[in-house]
Amino acid sequence: MLRDEIFPSIAARNIKGYRGAELFIREEDDEMEFVTLLRFDSLDAVKKFAGSDETRPVIFPGVEKLLTRMEPARHYRLAI
């Protein structure tokens, strides 16, 4: 779903400063953890994607019922 629907729909929004997405998966006991990394040039670009509350995760319709829990979104700057 992420690869075939969600990531392409994010790219199709043509948000200036959006640089792509990656998916990380980890299995532990009877759970599967998914971490998505979306890259943006600036916090302004993040807000264009997520809205004014950039800590609120952006969940696409139909996905919430598949999740047992969700963490707040976190933002990092690239340190070179």
PyMOL Python script that loads the backbone (N, CA, C, O; Angstrom):
from pymol import cmd

cmd.read_pdbstr("""\
ATOM      1  N   MET A   1       0.826  -1.191   0.000  1.00  0.00           N
ATOM      2  CA  MET A   1       0.000   0.000   0.000  1.00  0.00           C
ATOM      3  C   MET A   1       0.872   1.257   0.000  1.00  0.00           C
ATOM      4  O   MET A   1       0.609   2.196  -0.752  1.00  0.00           O
ATOM      5  N   LEU A   2       1.911   1.274   0.846  1.00  0.00           N
ATOM      6  CA  LEU A   2       2.789   2.445   0.878  1.00  0.00           C
ATOM      7  C   LEU A   2       3.494   2.650  -0.461  1.00  0.00           C
ATOM      8  O   LEU A   2       3.481   3.748  -1.018  1.00  0.00           O
ATOM      9  N   ARG A   3       4.099   1.600  -0.963  1.00  0.00           N
ATOM     10  CA  ARG A   3       4.865   1.696  -2.208  1.00  0.00           C
ATOM     11  C   ARG A   3       3.980   1.991  -3.413  1.00  0.00           C
ATOM     12  O   ARG A   3       4.336   2.807  -4.263  1.00  0.00           O
ATOM     13  N   ASP A   4       2.827   1.330  -3.489  1.00  0.00           N
ATOM     14  CA  ASP A   4       1.987   1.430  -4.683  1.00  0.00           C
ATOM     15  C   ASP A   4       0.980   2.575  -4.674  1.00  0.00           C
ATOM     16  O   ASP A   4       0.587   3.055  -5.737  1.00  0.00           O
ATOM     17  N   GLU A   5       0.559   3.019  -3.494  1.00  0.00           N
ATOM     18  CA  GLU A   5      -0.495   4.044  -3.423  1.00  0.00           C
ATOM     19  C   GLU A   5      -0.071   5.312  -2.686  1.00  0.00           C
ATOM     20  O   GLU A   5      -0.167   6.416  -3.223  1.00  0.00           O
ATOM     21  N   ILE A   6       0.400   5.140  -1.447  1.00  0.00           N
ATOM     22  CA  ILE A   6       0.624   6.311  -0.591  1.00  0.00           C
ATOM     23  C   ILE A   6       1.822   7.135  -1.044  1.00  0.00           C
ATOM     24  O   ILE A   6       1.690   8.343  -1.242  1.00  0.00           O
ATOM     25  N   PHE A   7       2.984   6.516  -1.215  1.00  0.00           N
ATOM     26  CA  PHE A   7       4.157   7.292  -1.638  1.00  0.00           C
ATOM     27  C   PHE A   7       3.931   7.971  -2.992  1.00  0.00           C
ATOM     28  O   PHE A   7       4.280   9.143  -3.134  1.00  0.00           O
ATOM     29  N   PRO A   8       3.362   7.287  -3.991  1.00  0.00           N
ATOM     30  CA  PRO A   8       3.084   7.991  -5.255  1.00  0.00           C
ATOM     31  C   PRO A   8       2.098   9.144  -5.101  1.00  0.00           C
ATOM     32  O   PRO A   8       2.231  10.164  -5.777  1.00  0.00           O
ATOM     33  N   SER A   9       1.107   8.993  -4.218  1.00  0.00           N
ATOM     34  CA  SER A   9       0.148  10.087  -4.048  1.00  0.00           C
ATOM     35  C   SER A   9       0.793  11.291  -3.365  1.00  0.00           C
ATOM     36  O   SER A   9       0.408  12.429  -3.635  1.00  0.00           O
ATOM     37  N   ILE A  10       1.762  11.059  -2.490  1.00  0.00           N
ATOM     38  CA  ILE A  10       2.500  12.175  -1.888  1.00  0.00           C
ATOM     39  C   ILE A  10       3.318  12.882  -2.962  1.00  0.00           C
ATOM     40  O   ILE A  10       3.305  14.110  -3.040  1.00  0.00           O
ATOM     41  N   ALA A  11       4.017  12.134  -3.774  1.00  0.00           N
ATOM     42  CA  ALA A  11       4.827  12.724  -4.848  1.00  0.00           C
ATOM     43  C   ALA A  11       3.955  13.507  -5.829  1.00  0.00           C
ATOM     44  O   ALA A  11       4.371  14.548  -6.337  1.00  0.00           O
ATOM     45  N   ALA A  12       2.753  13.011  -6.093  1.00  0.00           N
ATOM     46  CA  ALA A  12       1.843  13.661  -7.047  1.00  0.00           C
ATOM     47  C   ALA A  12       1.361  15.021  -6.553  1.00  0.00           C
ATOM     48  O   ALA A  12       0.868  15.822  -7.347  1.00  0.00           O
ATOM     49  N   ARG A  13       1.494  15.294  -5.267  1.00  0.00           N
ATOM     50  CA  ARG A  13       1.088  16.606  -4.741  1.00  0.00           C
ATOM     51  C   ARG A  13       2.053  17.711  -5.162  1.00  0.00           C
ATOM     52  O   ARG A  13       1.734  18.894  -5.043  1.00  0.00           O
ATOM     53  N   ASN A  14       3.230  17.331  -5.653  1.00  0.00           N
ATOM     54  CA  ASN A  14       4.230  18.291  -6.147  1.00  0.00           C
ATOM     55  C   ASN A  14       4.533  19.398  -5.136  1.00  0.00           C
ATOM     56  O   ASN A  14       4.564  20.578  -5.486  1.00  0.00           O
ATOM     57  N   ILE A  15       4.752  19.010  -3.902  1.00  0.00           N
ATOM     58  CA  ILE A  15       5.083  19.984  -2.855  1.00  0.00           C
ATOM     59  C   ILE A  15       6.524  20.433  -3.069  1.00  0.00           C
ATOM     60  O   ILE A  15       7.447  19.619  -3.105  1.00  0.00           O
ATOM     61  N   LYS A  16       6.697  21.743  -3.211  1.00  0.00           N
ATOM     62  CA  LYS A  16       8.047  22.290  -3.392  1.00  0.00           C
ATOM     63  C   LYS A  16       8.870  21.970  -2.137  1.00  0.00           C
ATOM     64  O   LYS A  16       8.472  22.320  -1.027  1.00  0.00           O
ATOM     65  N   GLY A  17      10.000  21.317  -2.314  1.00  0.00           N
ATOM     66  CA  GLY A  17      10.856  20.946  -1.192  1.00  0.00           C
ATOM     67  C   GLY A  17      10.720  19.498  -0.758  1.00  0.00           C
ATOM     68  O   GLY A  17      11.483  19.047   0.097  1.00  0.00           O
ATOM     69  N   TYR A  18       9.768  18.748  -1.320  1.00  0.00           N
ATOM     70  CA  TYR A  18       9.637  17.327  -1.001  1.00  0.00           C
ATOM     71  C   TYR A  18      10.715  16.569  -1.763  1.00  0.00           C
ATOM     72  O   TYR A  18      10.860  16.749  -2.972  1.00  0.00           O
ATOM     73  N   ARG A  19      11.476  15.722  -1.069  1.00  0.00           N
ATOM     74  CA  ARG A  19      12.613  15.028  -1.672  1.00  0.00           C
ATOM     75  C   ARG A  19      12.505  13.507  -1.668  1.00  0.00           C
ATOM     76  O   ARG A  19      13.475  12.821  -1.991  1.00  0.00           O
ATOM     77  N   GLY A  20      11.344  12.972  -1.310  1.00  0.00           N
ATOM     78  CA  GLY A  20      11.184  11.525  -1.388  1.00  0.00           C
ATOM     79  C   GLY A  20      10.883  10.883  -0.042  1.00  0.00           C
ATOM     80  O   GLY A  20      10.834  11.552   0.991  1.00  0.00           O
ATOM     81  N   ALA A  21      10.681   9.556  -0.081  1.00  0.00           N
ATOM     82  CA  ALA A  21      10.284   8.821   1.118  1.00  0.00           C
ATOM     83  C   ALA A  21      10.984   7.466   1.150  1.00  0.00           C
ATOM     84  O   ALA A  21      11.342   6.902   0.116  1.00  0.00           O
ATOM     85  N   GLU A  22      11.165   6.967   2.363  1.00  0.00           N
ATOM     86  CA  GLU A  22      11.741   5.647   2.579  1.00  0.00           C
ATOM     87  C   GLU A  22      10.908   4.943   3.640  1.00  0.00           C
ATOM     88  O   GLU A  22      10.271   5.588   4.473  1.00  0.00           O
ATOM     89  N   LEU A  23      10.919   3.636   3.604  1.00  0.00           N
ATOM     90  CA  LEU A  23      10.181   2.828   4.563  1.00  0.00           C
ATOM     91  C   LEU A  23      11.144   1.871   5.264  1.00  0.00           C
ATOM     92  O   LEU A  23      11.927   1.174   4.618  1.00  0.00           O
ATOM     93  N   PHE A  24      11.074   1.849   6.591  1.00  0.00           N
ATOM     94  CA  PHE A  24      11.866   0.938   7.403  1.00  0.00           C
ATOM     95  C   PHE A  24      10.899   0.026   8.145  1.00  0.00           C
ATOM     96  O   PHE A  24       9.862   0.475   8.633  1.00  0.00           O
ATOM     97  N   ILE A  25      11.244  -1.260   8.228  1.00  0.00           N
ATOM     98  CA  ILE A  25      10.376  -2.249   8.868  1.00  0.00           C
ATOM     99  C   ILE A  25      11.199  -3.060   9.865  1.00  0.00           C
ATOM    100  O   ILE A  25      12.342  -3.433   9.599  1.00  0.00           O
ATOM    101  N   ARG A  26      10.586  -3.322  11.022  1.00  0.00           N
ATOM    102  CA  ARG A  26      11.237  -4.147  12.032  1.00  0.00           C
ATOM    103  C   ARG A  26      10.203  -5.078  12.635  1.00  0.00           C
ATOM    104  O   ARG A  26       9.121  -4.646  13.033  1.00  0.00           O
ATOM    105  N   GLU A  27      10.541  -6.362  12.702  1.00  0.00           N
ATOM    106  CA  GLU A  27       9.668  -7.340  13.344  1.00  0.00           C
ATOM    107  C   GLU A  27      10.161  -7.590  14.755  1.00  0.00           C
ATOM    108  O   GLU A  27      11.354  -7.790  14.984  1.00  0.00           O
ATOM    109  N   GLU A  28       9.231  -7.578  15.701  1.00  0.00           N
ATOM    110  CA  GLU A  28       9.581  -7.881  17.085  1.00  0.00           C
ATOM    111  C   GLU A  28       8.424  -8.620  17.723  1.00  0.00           C
ATOM    112  O   GLU A  28       7.307  -8.108  17.795  1.00  0.00           O
ATOM    113  N   ASP A  29       8.699  -9.819  18.181  1.00  0.00           N
ATOM    114  CA  ASP A  29       7.668 -10.676  18.766  1.00  0.00           C
ATOM    115  C   ASP A  29       6.509 -10.825  17.784  1.00  0.00           C
ATOM    116  O   ASP A  29       6.699 -11.307  16.667  1.00  0.00           O
ATOM    117  N   ASP A  30       5.323 -10.417  18.191  1.00  0.00           N
ATOM    118  CA  ASP A  30       4.156 -10.586  17.324  1.00  0.00           C
ATOM    119  C   ASP A  30       3.735  -9.283  16.651  1.00  0.00           C
ATOM    120  O   ASP A  30       2.603  -9.161  16.184  1.00  0.00           O
ATOM    121  N   GLU A  31       4.648  -8.307  16.599  1.00  0.00           N
ATOM    122  CA  GLU A  31       4.335  -7.020  15.982  1.00  0.00           C
ATOM    123  C   GLU A  31       5.284  -6.698  14.838  1.00  0.00           C
ATOM    124  O   GLU A  31       6.413  -7.184  14.774  1.00  0.00           O
ATOM    125  N   MET A  32       4.791  -5.876  13.956  1.00  0.00           N
ATOM    126  CA  MET A  32       5.596  -5.354  12.855  1.00  0.00           C
ATOM    127  C   MET A  32       5.604  -3.841  13.008  1.00  0.00           C
ATOM    128  O   MET A  32       4.548  -3.209  13.048  1.00  0.00           O
ATOM    129  N   GLU A  33       6.797  -3.261  13.095  1.00  0.00           N
ATOM    130  CA  GLU A  33       6.925  -1.808  13.240  1.00  0.00           C
ATOM    131  C   GLU A  33       7.323  -1.204  11.897  1.00  0.00           C
ATOM    132  O   GLU A  33       8.225  -1.702  11.223  1.00  0.00           O
ATOM    133  N   PHE A  34       6.638  -0.121  11.518  1.00  0.00           N
ATOM    134  CA  PHE A  34       6.925   0.598  10.287  1.00  0.00           C
ATOM    135  C   PHE A  34       7.356   2.012  10.643  1.00  0.00           C
ATOM    136  O   PHE A  34       6.698   2.690  11.433  1.00  0.00           O
ATOM    137  N   VAL A  35       8.444   2.446  10.069  1.00  0.00           N
ATOM    138  CA  VAL A  35       8.891   3.824  10.216  1.00  0.00           C
ATOM    139  C   VAL A  35       9.019   4.394   8.814  1.00  0.00           C
ATOM    140  O   VAL A  35       9.733   3.847   7.974  1.00  0.00           O
ATOM    141  N   THR A  36       8.335   5.479   8.570  1.00  0.00           N
ATOM    142  CA  THR A  36       8.460   6.133   7.269  1.00  0.00           C
ATOM    143  C   THR A  36       9.297   7.393   7.444  1.00  0.00           C
ATOM    144  O   THR A  36       9.119   8.149   8.400  1.00  0.00           O
ATOM    145  N   LEU A  37      10.196   7.599   6.521  1.00  0.00           N
ATOM    146  CA  LEU A  37      11.057   8.772   6.516  1.00  0.00           C
ATOM    147  C   LEU A  37      10.739   9.575   5.259  1.00  0.00           C
ATOM    148  O   LEU A  37      11.009   9.135   4.141  1.00  0.00           O
ATOM    149  N   LEU A  38      10.173  10.731   5.456  1.00  0.00           N
ATOM    150  CA  LEU A  38       9.896  11.638   4.336  1.00  0.00           C
ATOM    151  C   LEU A  38      10.908  12.770   4.426  1.00  0.00           C
ATOM    152  O   LEU A  38      11.106  13.351   5.493  1.00  0.00           O
ATOM    153  N   ARG A  39      11.546  13.081   3.308  1.00  0.00           N
ATOM    154  CA  ARG A  39      12.576  14.112   3.282  1.00  0.00           C
ATOM    155  C   ARG A  39      12.034  15.394   2.655  1.00  0.00           C
ATOM    156  O   ARG A  39      11.427  15.377   1.584  1.00  0.00           O
ATOM    157  N   PHE A  40      12.269  16.505   3.351  1.00  0.00           N
ATOM    158  CA  PHE A  40      11.853  17.830   2.892  1.00  0.00           C
ATOM    159  C   PHE A  40      13.020  18.791   3.049  1.00  0.00           C
ATOM    160  O   PHE A  40      13.900  18.580   3.884  1.00  0.00           O
ATOM    161  N   ASP A  41      13.025  19.838   2.252  1.00  0.00           N
ATOM    162  CA  ASP A  41      14.075  20.857   2.338  1.00  0.00           C
ATOM    163  C   ASP A  41      13.935  21.756   3.551  1.00  0.00           C
ATOM    164  O   ASP A  41      14.935  22.295   4.026  1.00  0.00           O
ATOM    165  N   SER A  42      12.730  21.936   4.068  1.00  0.00           N
ATOM    166  CA  SER A  42      12.509  22.898   5.148  1.00  0.00           C
ATOM    167  C   SER A  42      11.261  22.523   5.942  1.00  0.00           C
ATOM    168  O   SER A  42      10.446  21.706   5.515  1.00  0.00           O
ATOM    169  N   LEU A  43      11.140  23.148   7.113  1.00  0.00           N
ATOM    170  CA  LEU A  43       9.943  22.952   7.924  1.00  0.00           C
ATOM    171  C   LEU A  43       8.721  23.539   7.223  1.00  0.00           C
ATOM    172  O   LEU A  43       7.609  23.041   7.398  1.00  0.00           O
ATOM    173  N   ASP A  44       8.915  24.583   6.442  1.00  0.00           N
ATOM    174  CA  ASP A  44       7.797  25.135   5.670  1.00  0.00           C
ATOM    175  C   ASP A  44       7.237  24.094   4.697  1.00  0.00           C
ATOM    176  O   ASP A  44       6.022  23.986   4.534  1.00  0.00           O
ATOM    177  N   ALA A  45       8.122  23.328   4.053  1.00  0.00           N
ATOM    178  CA  ALA A  45       7.674  22.275   3.139  1.00  0.00           C
ATOM    179  C   ALA A  45       6.938  21.182   3.900  1.00  0.00           C
ATOM    180  O   ALA A  45       5.954  20.633   3.405  1.00  0.00           O
ATOM    181  N   VAL A  46       7.415  20.864   5.110  1.00  0.00           N
ATOM    182  CA  VAL A  46       6.724  19.878   5.957  1.00  0.00           C
ATOM    183  C   VAL A  46       5.309  20.354   6.256  1.00  0.00           C
ATOM    184  O   VAL A  46       4.358  19.577   6.170  1.00  0.00           O
ATOM    185  N   LYS A  47       5.170  21.630   6.606  1.00  0.00           N
ATOM    186  CA  LYS A  47       3.853  22.175   6.935  1.00  0.00           C
ATOM    187  C   LYS A  47       2.929  22.183   5.719  1.00  0.00           C
ATOM    188  O   LYS A  47       1.715  22.043   5.869  1.00  0.00           O
ATOM    189  N   LYS A  48       3.484  22.346   4.523  1.00  0.00           N
ATOM    190  CA  LYS A  48       2.645  22.253   3.320  1.00  0.00           C
ATOM    191  C   LYS A  48       2.108  20.839   3.154  1.00  0.00           C
ATOM    192  O   LYS A  48       1.004  20.638   2.648  1.00  0.00           O
ATOM    193  N   PHE A  49       2.890  19.873   3.582  1.00  0.00           N
ATOM    194  CA  PHE A  49       2.464  18.478   3.503  1.00  0.00           C
ATOM    195  C   PHE A  49       1.511  18.128   4.650  1.00  0.00           C
ATOM    196  O   PHE A  49       0.434  17.579   4.419  1.00  0.00           O
ATOM    197  N   ALA A  50       1.909  18.445   5.885  1.00  0.00           N
ATOM    198  CA  ALA A  50       1.208  17.954   7.072  1.00  0.00           C
ATOM    199  C   ALA A  50       0.163  18.907   7.626  1.00  0.00           C
ATOM    200  O   ALA A  50      -0.712  18.482   8.379  1.00  0.00           O
ATOM    201  N   GLY A  51       0.232  20.184   7.273  1.00  0.00           N
ATOM    202  CA  GLY A  51      -0.648  21.169   7.874  1.00  0.00           C
ATOM    203  C   GLY A  51       0.075  21.915   8.985  1.00  0.00           C
ATOM    204  O   GLY A  51       1.264  21.698   9.219  1.00  0.00           O
ATOM    205  N   SER A  52      -0.640  22.782   9.658  1.00  0.00           N
ATOM    206  CA  SER A  52      -0.013  23.656  10.647  1.00  0.00           C
ATOM    207  C   SER A  52       0.536  22.910  11.861  1.00  0.00           C
ATOM    208  O   SER A  52       1.497  23.371  12.478  1.00  0.00           O
ATOM    209  N   ASP A  53      -0.057  21.765  12.218  1.00  0.00           N
ATOM    210  CA  ASP A  53       0.462  20.956  13.331  1.00  0.00           C
ATOM    211  C   ASP A  53       1.324  19.844  12.753  1.00  0.00           C
ATOM    212  O   ASP A  53       0.849  18.743  12.476  1.00  0.00           O
ATOM    213  N   GLU A  54       2.597  20.158  12.578  1.00  0.00           N
ATOM    214  CA  GLU A  54       3.499  19.195  11.931  1.00  0.00           C
ATOM    215  C   GLU A  54       3.830  17.992  12.808  1.00  0.00           C
ATOM    216  O   GLU A  54       4.478  17.058  12.334  1.00  0.00           O
ATOM    217  N   THR A  55       3.405  17.983  14.076  1.00  0.00           N
ATOM    218  CA  THR A  55       3.631  16.813  14.933  1.00  0.00           C
ATOM    219  C   THR A  55       2.531  15.761  14.775  1.00  0.00           C
ATOM    220  O   THR A  55       2.685  14.623  15.218  1.00  0.00           O
ATOM    221  N   ARG A  56       1.433  16.144  14.148  1.00  0.00           N
ATOM    222  CA  ARG A  56       0.328  15.205  13.932  1.00  0.00           C
ATOM    223  C   ARG A  56       0.658  14.317  12.735  1.00  0.00           C
ATOM    224  O   ARG A  56       0.866  14.826  11.634  1.00  0.00           O
ATOM    225  N   PRO A  57       0.708  13.007  12.932  1.00  0.00           N
ATOM    226  CA  PRO A  57       0.992  12.118  11.803  1.00  0.00           C
ATOM    227  C   PRO A  57      -0.059  12.246  10.703  1.00  0.00           C
ATOM    228  O   PRO A  57      -1.247  12.407  10.983  1.00  0.00           O
ATOM    229  N   VAL A  58       0.380  12.175   9.477  1.00  0.00           N
ATOM    230  CA  VAL A  58      -0.524  12.199   8.327  1.00  0.00           C
ATOM    231  C   VAL A  58      -0.860  10.747   8.000  1.00  0.00           C
ATOM    232  O   VAL A  58      -0.002   9.989   7.547  1.00  0.00           O
ATOM    233  N   ILE A  59      -2.107  10.370   8.233  1.00  0.00           N
ATOM    234  CA  ILE A  59      -2.545   8.995   8.002  1.00  0.00           C
ATOM    235  C   ILE A  59      -3.568   9.008   6.876  1.00  0.00           C
ATOM    236  O   ILE A  59      -4.556   9.741   6.928  1.00  0.00           O
ATOM    237  N   PHE A  60      -3.328   8.205   5.877  1.00  0.00           N
ATOM    238  CA  PHE A  60      -4.213   8.159   4.720  1.00  0.00           C
ATOM    239  C   PHE A  60      -5.465   7.341   5.027  1.00  0.00           C
ATOM    240  O   PHE A  60      -5.421   6.430   5.854  1.00  0.00           O
ATOM    241  N   PRO A  61      -6.575   7.656   4.373  1.00  0.00           N
ATOM    242  CA  PRO A  61      -7.837   6.948   4.623  1.00  0.00           C
ATOM    243  C   PRO A  61      -7.676   5.435   4.475  1.00  0.00           C
ATOM    244  O   PRO A  61      -7.060   4.945   3.528  1.00  0.00           O
ATOM    245  N   GLY A  62      -8.240   4.720   5.426  1.00  0.00           N
ATOM    246  CA  GLY A  62      -8.204   3.260   5.392  1.00  0.00           C
ATOM    247  C   GLY A  62      -7.015   2.653   6.110  1.00  0.00           C
ATOM    248  O   GLY A  62      -7.018   1.457   6.399  1.00  0.00           O
ATOM    249  N   VAL A  63      -6.002   3.447   6.402  1.00  0.00           N
ATOM    250  CA  VAL A  63      -4.788   2.914   7.016  1.00  0.00           C
ATOM    251  C   VAL A  63      -4.922   2.828   8.529  1.00  0.00           C
ATOM    252  O   VAL A  63      -4.396   1.898   9.141  1.00  0.00           O
ATOM    253  N   GLU A  64      -5.603   3.763   9.131  1.00  0.00           N
ATOM    254  CA  GLU A  64      -5.706   3.816  10.587  1.00  0.00           C
ATOM    255  C   GLU A  64      -6.225   2.508  11.181  1.00  0.00           C
ATOM    256  O   GLU A  64      -5.785   2.098  12.255  1.00  0.00           O
ATOM    257  N   LYS A  65      -7.148   1.857  10.494  1.00  0.00           N
ATOM    258  CA  LYS A  65      -7.699   0.598  11.019  1.00  0.00           C
ATOM    259  C   LYS A  65      -6.667  -0.530  11.033  1.00  0.00           C
ATOM    260  O   LYS A  65      -6.876  -1.547  11.694  1.00  0.00           O
ATOM    261  N   LEU A  66      -5.564  -0.362  10.317  1.00  0.00           N
ATOM    262  CA  LEU A  66      -4.517  -1.380  10.285  1.00  0.00           C
ATOM    263  C   LEU A  66      -3.479  -1.191  11.389  1.00  0.00           C
ATOM    264  O   LEU A  66      -2.652  -2.073  11.620  1.00  0.00           O
ATOM    265  N   LEU A  67      -3.517  -0.047  12.071  1.00  0.00           N
ATOM    266  CA  LEU A  67      -2.498   0.289  13.063  1.00  0.00           C
ATOM    267  C   LEU A  67      -2.986   0.019  14.480  1.00  0.00           C
ATOM    268  O   LEU A  67      -4.145   0.269  14.809  1.00  0.00           O
ATOM    269  N   THR A  68      -2.086  -0.495  15.312  1.00  0.00           N
ATOM    270  CA  THR A  68      -2.421  -0.694  16.721  1.00  0.00           C
ATOM    271  C   THR A  68      -2.045   0.528  17.551  1.00  0.00           C
ATOM    272  O   THR A  68      -2.661   0.788  18.585  1.00  0.00           O
ATOM    273  N   ARG A  69      -1.042   1.279  17.109  1.00  0.00           N
ATOM    274  CA  ARG A  69      -0.665   2.529  17.766  1.00  0.00           C
ATOM    275  C   ARG A  69       0.155   3.375  16.799  1.00  0.00           C
ATOM    276  O   ARG A  69       0.629   2.908  15.763  1.00  0.00           O
ATOM    277  N   MET A  70       0.300   4.640  17.186  1.00  0.00           N
ATOM    278  CA  MET A  70       0.967   5.590  16.310  1.00  0.00           C
ATOM    279  C   MET A  70       1.734   6.588  17.168  1.00  0.00           C
ATOM    280  O   MET A  70       1.219   7.065  18.179  1.00  0.00           O
ATOM    281  N   GLU A  71       2.948   6.900  16.773  1.00  0.00           N
ATOM    282  CA  GLU A  71       3.764   7.882  17.473  1.00  0.00           C
ATOM    283  C   GLU A  71       3.574   9.253  16.827  1.00  0.00           C
ATOM    284  O   GLU A  71       3.221   9.343  15.651  1.00  0.00           O
ATOM    285  N   PRO A  72       3.810  10.328  17.598  1.00  0.00           N
ATOM    286  CA  PRO A  72       3.777  11.656  16.974  1.00  0.00           C
ATOM    287  C   PRO A  72       4.904  11.762  15.938  1.00  0.00           C
ATOM    288  O   PRO A  72       5.926  11.085  16.044  1.00  0.00           O
ATOM    289  N   ALA A  73       4.703  12.595  14.968  1.00  0.00           N
ATOM    290  CA  ALA A  73       5.749  12.822  13.966  1.00  0.00           C
ATOM    291  C   ALA A  73       6.897  13.595  14.624  1.00  0.00           C
ATOM    292  O   ALA A  73       6.673  14.459  15.472  1.00  0.00           O
ATOM    293  N   ARG A  74       8.117  13.274  14.221  1.00  0.00           N
ATOM    294  CA  ARG A  74       9.300  13.990  14.721  1.00  0.00           C
ATOM    295  C   ARG A  74      10.080  14.507  13.526  1.00  0.00           C
ATOM    296  O   ARG A  74      10.070  13.902  12.454  1.00  0.00           O
ATOM    297  N   HIS A  75      10.746  15.617  13.720  1.00  0.00           N
ATOM    298  CA  HIS A  75      11.468  16.249  12.628  1.00  0.00           C
ATOM    299  C   HIS A  75      12.927  16.466  13.017  1.00  0.00           C
ATOM    300  O   HIS A  75      13.240  16.852  14.144  1.00  0.00           O
ATOM    301  N   TYR A  76      13.795  16.212  12.066  1.00  0.00           N
ATOM    302  CA  TYR A  76      15.242  16.317  12.296  1.00  0.00           C
ATOM    303  C   TYR A  76      15.854  17.151  11.180  1.00  0.00           C
ATOM    304  O   TYR A  76      15.370  17.154  10.048  1.00  0.00           O
ATOM    305  N   ARG A  77      16.915  17.853  11.517  1.00  0.00           N
ATOM    306  CA  ARG A  77      17.702  18.556  10.498  1.00  0.00           C
ATOM    307  C   ARG A  77      18.879  17.677  10.130  1.00  0.00           C
ATOM    308  O   ARG A  77      19.390  16.944  10.976  1.00  0.00           O
ATOM    309  N   LEU A  78      19.311  17.737   8.903  1.00  0.00           N
ATOM    310  CA  LEU A  78      20.458  16.984   8.437  1.00  0.00           C
ATOM    311  C   LEU A  78      21.722  17.646   8.962  1.00  0.00           C
ATOM    312  O   LEU A  78      21.940  18.836   8.737  1.00  0.00           O
ATOM    313  N   ALA A  79      22.547  16.889   9.652  1.00  0.00           N
ATOM    314  CA  ALA A  79      23.821  17.391  10.175  1.00  0.00           C
ATOM    315  C   ALA A  79      24.935  16.858   9.287  1.00  0.00           C
ATOM    316  O   ALA A  79      25.119  15.648   9.152  1.00  0.00           O
ATOM    317  N   ILE A  80      25.656  17.761   8.699  1.00  0.00           N
ATOM    318  CA  ILE A  80      26.721  17.351   7.770  1.00  0.00           C
ATOM    319  C   ILE A  80      28.072  17.589   8.403  1.00  0.00           C
ATOM    320  O   ILE A  80      29.100  17.310   7.786  1.00  0.00           O
TER     321      ILE A  80
END
""", "prot")
cmd.dss("prot")
cmd.show_as("cartoon", "prot")
cmd.util.cbc("prot")
cmd.orient("prot")
